[in-house]
Every structure is written in structure tokens, then in C-alpha cells.
Amino acid sequence: MSRPNRRMLTLPSALELTQGADPIRLRKKKDRFLFMTYNLLAQALVRRDMFPHASQKALRWKFRRQNLLQELLTHPPDLACLQEVDFWDEVYYPILTKAGYETAYYKNVNKKHGCAIIWRKSRFEKVDQLAFDYDDIGQPTFMTGNVGLMVGLRPVLSKTENPDPNADMVLAEDDDEGSAKEETSKEDDDTDIPGGILVATTHLFWRPDGSYERLRQASIMLNKVKEWNQKLNFTVLLGGDFNTTPRDAAYRAMTRNEMPPHQIPNLEQWLVDEVNRMQNADGTKTDQQGDIEVDQLTAQAEQLGLGETTSGPDMTNGKKKEDGKDRASDLPYRAPPTGIILPKSIPAKGSLAATEEGQEPESTIADPKDFADSEDPKIKSLATLTASTSGGEDAPVIAPLEAFTPPQDLLATIETHSRCISIYGQYEALTKDDPAETSTATAAATVEEKSTATKAHTAHTHGEPIFTNYATWFKDTLDYVYLYDEPVPENGARLVPLRLLEIPDKSFLGHGLPDENFSSDHICLVVEFAILRRT
């Protein structure tokens, strides 16, 4: 079946701009651009057990790379934020460069995929760029490998004909009236252009028990944007896979949506529980390792003849009778192999009871004790990792409780920054009386096929789409396009959202993505912006 048609939906801000009391005439190329954010689903993360309903063809890299590039051409952006990008040097960079894009890419050294920002060199020029690793800032709770990437861009000062046939991003029906001839006036002068844009993208921590870490990473990202933008003073545009549902603390903090009174206390309790849980897990492992290490050190001492000189009532042939831990009392201090252990003080709290369907959950943090029973193979694999301190990607970090920033302080930090306006936060209102196209045939086939796939969460969406991620085992909104709710900065452009790209109806998507129409488990978000001078 062919890919569903996705409409561009007009936003109220567009009508106000073009039909309000002081309407503005938008020229097709100069005054508009398309912005996209898209998690491409790294091929390194594609596993058959994760996507059981996908065909073999849909999971092959040779097919997926062509399909992903085709989707980029279907909604060709002037500016885009991409996440989970692997094969950057081999595939994406040469193809995007040939297509007229300039790029910035960054990944953690321990990950196979990273984040990218791409822009048409016919539309924007780079002023500067900055990348950072969340694990290197403050005290993380997990070694996540997550990164942030920012680029400062200015509109290009040029009227040169663009040889790229895809340079005009606006759909044909939105062409200017009387566009056969542009007016030559002062407002068309190349020197009278908008200011700059600070574009930032990120891919925040994914684990279902990672709500605290996502809140921490969100505060770091906003701090980095503010710090770096002090010298640029550009308009801020954020796009990425924030891995925060509309019910998550990070989303609510960034957008200032009302946070349930229990949400921050739950994070505080989770942090205490996690520190204690990891202490207990590491203590057991340390005892086991200690016995082995002490035996090795004692054997080395005996080989050097050190044990033969010792005598006393508790010694037999120069050796202690006690177990290995007692024999280590006179050996050099051996630090815990994975960090500092916090002494046990507060008992772990039991998991919170589930709530009725549609009610606000008491906690948005998954209980690690439930991971082993999950049908999601990716979550199930965390059960072993969570119970150990073997290290590696997504591994918990052991540190004293006082090393972590309290959740209330993270919330306070985020609230010192401008409120983030989610452009897709208007989606529910836009589609309430005008829903997306449906596919009766696909929906019927999906019902007939037996599956344990999860359903999308439909409550407490805060106006967002029901999903932007539609995997077999998880369906919810994780991807966002944000503008800051603040006056246009001195050197910044005035950005007005005009239209956004429709989310395909779930009837087209079967039990979960990827499939042969959509090669990622995420849905790309696209917003058309007007880019204007400060007023």
C-alpha cells in the first residue's frame, strides 16, 4: 500500500499574520522556510525481536536508507534536525551535500549514532556551532551517551538563482498572488533581511525509569542554549526527540503545563531508591569481587615470602584462619570498582499502584522490578543491566545522594528560562473536526492479525498528537518543535509558524513501525515558518 497523503494544516498564527488587522504579504522563497525534526531509527538499533511485524525488506539497511532519503525529498526541508543518525560519513553526508545542504553532525564516542543539523546553503549560512555531552556535565544517573548540538544560522544575502530544483519548499497552492513579477521596493532589498536563528537538537535519555535523567538533561540543554546565545542573541528554535511524553516532568517543566503535585516528590523518592538499589547491587558484587582479589593478593604475598614472617595466636603456617575479607585488613584500600557507595539509610519504597484508565498516573516512572516481565525485548534486557553495575551504555552510575542535583532544583532551573511553546501542541485542536485520512483495509487487516502490540496513550496529551513514535511495543509522543515564548532578540529573526504537517492516522500503520512505507518507528514533524524582520 502506498504512503498516506499528509496534509499541511494551517495554523491560527498564519491567519492572524496574513489576514489580521495589519496583514503581511509573504513572498514564497524569501519569507518562508520548512523546518523538520526526524528520528531516523539508527540501523544499529534495528532488531527482529524489536520489530516483529516488520517485513524482512522493511528492516534491511539497503531498503531503509533509500526510503528515508525519499521521505526527506517528499517533505524537503530548508532546515532539519535529525536524530539516531548512523552511516553519516558513508551515506547521509555525501548525499545531503550533493543535494545542496550544509551540515553539522555529532555523536558520543561510545555510540554508533548521533544528531545532525542540516540546512540549505542557498537559504542559510553558518555563524558558529557547538556540541556537548550530557554525561560530562554534572552528575548523571546513567551513562547515556546522549548529546546536544547547536548551530547559529543567518539567512543568505543573495538573489542568485538557485540551481537546486527543490529549493522552493512551499507547496504550489500557496504561491503568491500575482507572483509572475515581484515588486521591487525597499522591503525587497537584500540588506533588509531577518536576523539569525539558533537551532538546537538533542536526543534525550530513553529509559522508562529515566524521568529524572531527562529532567536533568533538559535543564542542561536550556542552560547551554542560554549560555551560548549570549554572544549570538538569536531567536531560538528547538527540534528533536526529547523522549518525554506530555506526562513526563521534563515536558511539563519546559512548556509550563500544570505538573501534578506528586510528580517532583516521586522523582525525589526515585532518586533515593535508585541510589540505595545500586548500592545494594554493587555491594553484593563488590563482596564477590573482593574475595577473588584478596585471594590473588594473598597468593602474590606468599610468593614474595611476606606471609612466612607473620606469627601469632591466629596464624597457622603464616596464614590467617579467617576468610578472605578479614585477610584483606592490612592490604591497601581498595576502592569500589564502579564509584562511591552511599551507606544505606532510607529503605526502598514499594512500587505505586496502577491507576484506572484515563486518570492521571500517580507516577510516570517505571519500576525496574517490572522490567523482567515486559513484553518489550528492549525493556526486558534492562532487567539484567539494572541489577548489575557492569558498566556500558545505559548503565546506572553509583554516586552519593548529595552528588545529584535535587529534582526541585532542576525544575527551578528550567523555570528560569523562557517557556517553550510546542508548535504541535495545537494539533488536537486543528484535527478535532478535520481528522486525517484513514485506511479501512489496513485497519481491518491489523485487527485480524493476532498481536500483543501496545496501543497509543490517549489521555493527558496537552494538545499534542497522540503519537509521534509508533513502535510495536511503545506508542506515544516523544518528538517536538519548540519556539521560545519571548520577545524577538536584538539579532534574531521573527519566526511565525504558518503550517504543520499532519500525522498519519494509525489505521495506516498496522501494529507498529517501521514498515515498507515508513522506515523509522518515529514520524517526522514538519513546520512551515515565516521568517521576518523584528518589528
C-alpha positions in Angstrom: 0.0 0.0 0.0 1.3 3.5 -0.8 2.2 6.0 1.8 -0.8 8.1 3.1 -1.1 11.6 1.9 -0.2 14.0 4.8 -1.7 17.5 4.6 -0.1 20.7 5.6 -2.5 22.2 8.2 -2.8 26.0 8.5 -2.2 27.4 12.0 -4.2 30.3 13.6 -1.0 32.3 13.7 -0.8 32.2 9.9 -4.3 33.6 9.6 -3.5 36.4 12.1 -0.3 37.2 10.2 -1.8 37.3 6.7 -5.4 38.3 7.3 -5.3 40.2 10.6 -5.6 43.9 11.3 -2.2 44.6 9.9 -1.7 41.8 7.3 1.7 40.9 5.8 2.2 39.7 2.3 4.6 36.7 2.4 6.8 36.1 -0.6 7.2 32.5 -1.5 11.0 31.9 -1.2 12.3 34.8 0.8 9.8 34.9 3.7 9.2 31.2 4.4 11.1 28.1 5.1 10.3 24.5 6.1 11.7 23.0 9.3 11.8 19.3 10.0 12.7 17.2 13.0 13.1 13.4 12.4 14.4 10.5 14.4 15.6 8.2 11.6 15.9 5.0 13.7 19.6 4.1 13.6 20.3 0.8 11.7 22.4 -0.2 14.7 19.2 -0.4 16.8 17.2 -2.4 14.3 16.5 -5.9 15.7 13.9 -8.5 14.6 12.6 -9.0 18.1 12.1 -5.3 18.5 10.0 -5.0 15.3 8.3 -8.4 14.9 5.6 -7.2 12.5 8.1 -5.6 10.0 8.9 -7.5 6.9 12.5 -8.5 6.2 12.6 -6.0 3.4 11.5 -3.2 5.7 14.4 -3.8 8.1 17.2 -4.1 5.6 19.5 -1.2 5.5 19.7 -1.1 1.7 16.0 -0.5 1.5 15.7 1.7 4.6 18.3 4.2 3.5 16.6 4.8 0.2 13.2 5.1 1.8 14.4 7.5 4.5 16.1 9.7 1.8 12.9 9.5 -0.3 10.9 10.8 2.7 13.3 13.7 3.1 12.6 14.5 -0.6 8.9 14.2 -0.1 8.9 16.9 2.5 12.2 18.6 1.6 13.2 20.9 4.4 15.3 24.1 4.3 16.4 23.3 7.8 16.2 20.0 9.7 17.2 18.3 12.9 17.9 14.6 12.7 18.5 12.1 15.5 19.7 8.5 15.6 21.8 9.1 12.5 24.4 6.4 11.7 26.3 5.8 8.5 26.8 9.5 8.4 30.1 9.5 6.5 29.2 6.7 4.2 25.6 7.7 3.3 24.0 10.8 4.6 26.8 13.3 4.4 27.7 12.8 0.7 24.1 12.6 -0.4 23.0 15.7 1.5 26.0 17.7 0.4 25.3 16.8 -3.2 21.6 17.9 -2.7 22.8 21.4 -1.6 22.8 21.1 2.1 25.5 22.1 4.6 25.6 20.0 7.8 26.8 19.6 11.4 27.0 16.2 13.0 28.0 15.0 16.5 27.9 11.7 18.4 29.2 10.4 21.6 32.4 8.3 21.1 30.7 5.3 22.7 27.6 5.4 20.5 27.1 4.3 16.9 24.6 7.1 16.1 24.3 10.8 16.7 22.5 14.0 15.9 22.7 16.2 12.8 21.5 19.6 11.8 21.3 20.3 8.0 20.4 23.5 6.1 20.2 24.5 2.5 23.3 26.6 1.7 21.1 28.6 -0.6 19.0 29.8 2.3 21.2 29.9 5.4 24.9 30.4 6.3 26.5 29.1 9.5 27.8 31.6 12.0 29.0 29.0 14.6 28.2 25.6 16.1 28.6 23.9 19.5 28.1 20.3 20.7 28.1 18.8 24.2 27.8 15.5 26.0 25.3 15.3 28.9 27.4 12.7 30.7 30.2 15.2 31.1 28.1 17.8 32.8 27.1 17.5 36.5 26.3 14.1 38.0 24.3 11.8 35.7 22.3 8.9 37.0 23.0 6.7 33.9 25.8 6.7 31.4 23.6 7.7 28.5 25.8 8.8 25.6 23.2 11.4 24.8 24.4 14.6 23.2 23.2 18.1 22.2 24.1 20.0 19.0 23.5 23.7 18.2 24.1 25.8 15.1 23.8 29.6 14.7 22.4 30.5 11.2 21.8 33.6 9.3 19.6 34.0 6.1 21.7 34.2 3.0 22.2 37.6 1.4 21.8 36.6 -2.2 19.3 36.9 -5.2 21.3 34.4 -7.2 19.1 31.9 -9.0 19.3 28.6 -7.0 20.1 25.7 -9.3 18.5 23.2 -6.9 15.1 22.3 -8.2 13.8 21.6 -4.7 14.9 25.0 -3.3 11.3 26.2 -3.2 9.8 24.5 -0.2 6.3 25.9 -0.3 3.6 23.8 -1.9 2.2 25.1 -5.2 -1.2 26.0 -3.9 0.4 28.6 -1.6 2.1 30.6 -4.3 1.8 34.4 -4.1 -1.0 36.1 -5.9 0.5 37.8 -8.9 3.8 36.0 -8.4 4.8 36.4 -12.0 6.5 39.6 -11.1 8.0 40.5 -7.7 7.5 44.1 -6.5 10.8 46.0 -6.4 10.6 48.0 -3.2 12.7 48.8 -0.2 11.3 45.8 1.6 12.8 43.5 -1.1 16.3 44.9 -0.7 18.8 42.1 0.3 20.2 44.3 3.0 16.8 44.3 4.8 16.7 40.7 5.9 15.7 38.9 9.2 18.2 38.2 11.9 19.7 34.9 13.0 18.3 31.6 14.3 19.9 29.4 17.0 18.9 25.9 16.0 19.3 23.2 18.7 18.6 19.5 18.5 19.0 16.7 21.0 18.1 13.1 21.7 17.4 12.7 25.5 17.6 9.6 27.6 15.1 6.9 26.6 14.7 4.5 29.6 11.2 4.4 31.1 12.7 4.8 34.6 14.8 7.8 33.3 12.4 10.7 34.1 14.9 12.3 36.5 17.7 12.0 34.0 15.6 13.5 31.2 14.7 16.4 33.5 18.4 16.8 34.3 19.4 16.7 30.6 16.6 19.2 29.7 17.9 21.7 32.2 21.5 21.3 30.8 20.3 21.8 27.3 18.4 25.0 28.2 21.4 26.3 30.2 23.7 25.6 27.2 21.4 27.4 24.8 21.2 30.4 27.1 25.0 30.5 27.7 25.9 30.1 24.0 23.2 32.6 22.8 24.6 35.4 25.0 27.1 36.2 22.2 24.7 35.5 19.3 21.4 36.9 20.7 19.5 34.9 18.0 15.9 33.5 18.0 15.9 30.0 19.5 14.3 27.1 17.6 14.4 23.6 19.1 13.7 20.3 17.4 14.4 16.8 18.5 13.5 13.5 20.1 13.2 14.6 23.7 11.9 11.1 24.7 9.4 12.9 27.0 5.8 12.1 26.8 3.4 15.0 27.5 3.0 13.5 31.0 6.8 13.5 31.7 8.3 16.0 34.1 10.7 17.5 31.5 7.9 18.3 29.1 5.7 19.8 31.7 8.6 21.9 33.1 9.7 23.2 29.7 6.1 24.0 28.5 4.9 25.2 31.9 1.9 22.8 31.7 0.5 22.1 35.1 2.5 19.4 37.0 0.7 17.1 39.4 1.7 17.8 43.0 3.2 14.3 43.3 5.4 14.4 40.3 8.5 16.1 41.8 8.2 14.2 45.2 8.0 11.0 43.1 11.3 11.9 41.4 12.9 12.7 44.7 11.9 9.3 46.1 13.0 7.6 42.9 16.5 9.2 43.3 16.8 7.9 46.9 15.6 4.5 45.9 17.9 4.3 42.9 21.0 5.3 45.0 20.1 2.6 47.5 19.3 0.0 45.0 22.5 0.5 43.1 24.4 0.5 46.4 22.9 -2.9 47.3 23.6 -4.3 43.9 27.2 -3.0 43.9 27.7 -4.2 47.5 26.9 -7.7 46.5 29.2 -7.6 43.5 32.0 -5.9 45.5 31.9 -8.7 48.1 32.2 -11.3 45.4 35.0 -9.5 43.6 36.7 -8.8 47.0 37.0 -12.5 47.8 38.7 -13.1 44.4 41.0 -10.1 44.6 42.1 -10.8 48.2 42.9 -14.4 47.3 45.0 -13.1 44.4 46.9 -10.6 46.6 47.5 -13.1 49.3 48.9 -15.6 46.8 51.2 -12.8 45.5 52.3 -12.0 49.1 53.1 -15.7 49.7 55.2 -15.9 46.5 57.2 -13.0 47.8 57.7 -14.7 51.2 55.8 -12.0 53.0 53.4 -14.4 54.7 56.1 -16.6 56.3 57.3 -13.8 58.7 54.0 -13.4 60.4 53.3 -15.2 63.6 50.7 -15.0 66.4 47.8 -16.9 68.0 45.6 -16.5 64.9 48.2 -17.7 62.4 48.9 -21.1 61.1 52.0 -21.5 58.9 52.0 -17.7 58.4 48.4 -17.6 57.1 45.2 -16.2 58.7 42.5 -18.7 59.5 39.7 -16.1 58.8 38.0 -15.7 55.5 39.3 -13.6 52.6 37.7 -10.3 53.7 39.5 -10.4 57.1 42.8 -11.2 55.5 42.5 -8.0 53.5 42.5 -5.8 56.6 46.2 -4.9 56.2 46.2 -4.6 52.4 46.0 -1.2 50.6 42.5 0.4 50.4 40.5 -1.0 47.5 38.0 1.5 46.1 34.7 0.2 44.8 35.1 -0.7 41.1 32.2 1.5 39.9 32.3 4.6 42.1 31.4 5.8 45.5 29.0 3.8 47.6 26.5 5.6 49.7 25.8 4.0 53.1 22.3 2.5 53.4 20.0 4.9 55.2 16.5 5.0 53.7 14.6 1.8 52.8 13.4 1.4 49.2 9.8 2.4 48.6 7.4 -0.1 47.0 6.0 0.5 43.6 3.0 2.7 43.2 -0.4 1.1 42.4 -1.7 1.4 38.9 -4.5 3.9 38.2 -7.6 3.5 36.3 -7.6 4.1 32.5 -7.7 7.8 31.6 -6.7 9.0 35.1 -3.5 10.9 35.7 -1.0 8.3 36.9 0.5 8.6 40.3 3.9 8.2 38.8 5.3 8.4 35.3 8.4 6.5 36.3 8.5 2.8 35.5 9.5 0.4 38.3 12.7 -1.5 37.4 11.3 -4.6 39.2 8.8 -4.8 36.3 11.3 -4.9 33.5 11.8 -8.6 33.5 8.1 -9.2 32.8 7.9 -6.7 30.0 7.0 -7.9 26.5 9.3 -5.3 25.0 12.6 -7.0 24.4 14.5 -3.7 24.8 12.9 -3.2 28.3 13.3 -6.8 29.2 17.1 -6.6 28.6 17.3 -3.8 31.2 16.4 -6.2 34.0 19.9 -7.8 33.9 21.7 -4.5 33.4 19.8 -2.7 36.1 20.6 -5.4 38.6 24.3 -5.1 38.0 27.0 -2.4 37.8 28.9 -3.8 34.9 29.0 -0.5 33.1 28.4 0.2 29.4 25.8 2.3 27.6 22.6 3.0 29.7 24.4 1.6 32.8 23.4 3.2 36.2 26.0 5.4 37.9 26.9 4.9 41.5 27.4 8.1 43.4 26.4 9.5 46.8 22.9 11.1 47.0 24.4 14.5 47.6 26.2 14.4 44.3 22.9 14.6 42.4 21.0 17.8 41.8 17.6 17.6 43.6 14.7 17.4 41.2 13.2 20.5 42.7 16.4 22.4 41.8 16.3 21.1 38.3 12.7 22.3 37.9 13.6 25.7 39.3 16.5 26.0 36.8 14.2 25.2 33.9 11.7 27.7 35.0 14.4 30.5 34.9 14.4 30.0 31.1 11.8 31.1 28.7 8.7 28.9 28.3 8.9 26.5 25.3 6.0 26.7 23.0 5.3 23.4 21.3 4.1 24.1 17.8 2.4 20.7 17.6 0.7 21.4 20.9 -2.1 22.8 18.7 -2.5 19.5 16.8 -5.5 18.2 18.8 -7.5 21.4 18.2 -6.6 21.5 14.5 -7.7 17.9 13.8 -10.7 17.6 16.2 -13.2 18.3 13.4 -11.0 17.5 10.5 -9.2 14.2 11.1 -6.6 12.6 8.9 -7.3 10.2 6.1 -8.0 6.6 7.3 -7.3 3.2 5.7 -10.2 0.8 6.2 -8.3 -2.1 4.6 -5.2 -1.8 6.6 -7.1 -1.3 9.8 -9.2 -4.5 9.1 -6.0 -6.5 8.4 -4.4 -5.2 11.6 -7.4 -6.3 13.7 -7.4 -9.8 12.1 -3.7 -10.4 12.8 -3.0 -11.5 16.4 -0.7 -9.2 18.2 0.4 -8.2 21.7 1.4 -4.7 20.4 0.6 -1.8 22.7 -1.9 0.9 22.0 -1.3 4.7 21.9 -1.9 6.6 25.1 -4.8 9.0 24.5 -5.1 10.9 27.8 -3.2 13.9 29.1 -1.7 14.8 25.7 -1.8 18.6 26.3 -3.0 19.2 22.8 -0.1 17.2 21.2 -0.6 14.4 18.7 -1.5 11.0 20.3 1.8 9.7 18.9 5.0 10.6 17.1 6.6 7.2 17.9 4.6 4.2 16.7 6.8 1.2 17.5 5.3 -2.3 18.3 5.8 -2.0 22.0 5.5 1.7 22.5 3.3 4.4 21.0 3.3 7.9 22.3 4.5 11.4 21.6 8.3 12.0 22.0 9.2 14.4 19.3 8.7 18.2 19.5 9.3 21.5 17.7 9.7 24.4 20.2 9.9 28.1 20.0 10.8 30.3 23.0 8.0 32.4 24.4 10.0 35.7 24.5 10.4 38.9 22.6 12.4 38.7 19.4 16.1 39.1 20.4 18.1 42.0 19.1 19.9 40.0 16.5 17.2 37.4 15.9 14.6 36.7 13.3 10.9 36.9 13.9 9.6 33.4 13.3 5.8 32.8 12.9 4.6 29.2 12.4 2.3 29.0 9.4 1.5 25.4 8.8 2.4 21.9 10.2 2.5 18.5 8.6 -0.3 16.1 9.5 0.4 12.9 11.5 -0.8 9.8 9.6 -3.8 8.0 11.0 -2.9 4.9 12.9 -5.1 2.9 10.5 -2.2 3.1 8.0 0.4 1.9 10.5 -0.6 -1.6 11.4 0.8 -2.9 14.7 3.8 -0.7 14.5 6.6 0.9 12.5 8.9 0.6 10.7 7.2 -0.8 7.6 7.7 -0.5 3.9 6.1 3.0 3.8 7.8 4.5 6.9 11.3 3.3 7.6 11.6 4.7 11.1 9.5 4.0 14.1 9.1 7.8 14.5 7.0 10.1 12.4 8.8 13.2 11.0 7.4 16.6 12.1 7.5 19.5 9.6 6.6 23.1 10.3 6.5 25.9 7.8 7.7 29.2 9.3 7.5 32.8 8.2 10.9 34.4 8.7 10.5 38.1 9.2 12.4 41.2 10.4 12.0 42.3 14.0 9.1 44.8 14.5 
